[in-house]
Amino acid sequence: MNRSFHKSQTLRFYDCSAVEVKSKFGAEFRRFSLDRQKPGKFEDFYNLVVHTHHISNTDVTIGYADVHGDLLPINNDDNFCKAVSSANPLLRVFIQKRDFQHRYASLTPFSVSV
């Protein structure tokens, strides 16, 4: 039986070393994948995210939803590796403008429904 890929199918069924990333900035979502065994450095990930969302000239913070739905920061190599290693099956990434986050800190959610 010949089975073809469908866009809605995730990479986890085809490549166990790939982590599917779903990033959200405002109302826009983007999807891409990373190598679970060699995710790279935080700085490279940050550059990939801002390039993918076409926000290269915007200062942003990046967070992710952990398995409990808590929003945790991705701001260095250690928590980037933790985010990638804990992604099961999907790494949900949330991007906020840095100035927006500081002005409306009391409105920033600390828990995310997944």
Disulfide bonds with the S-S distance in Angstrom:
none
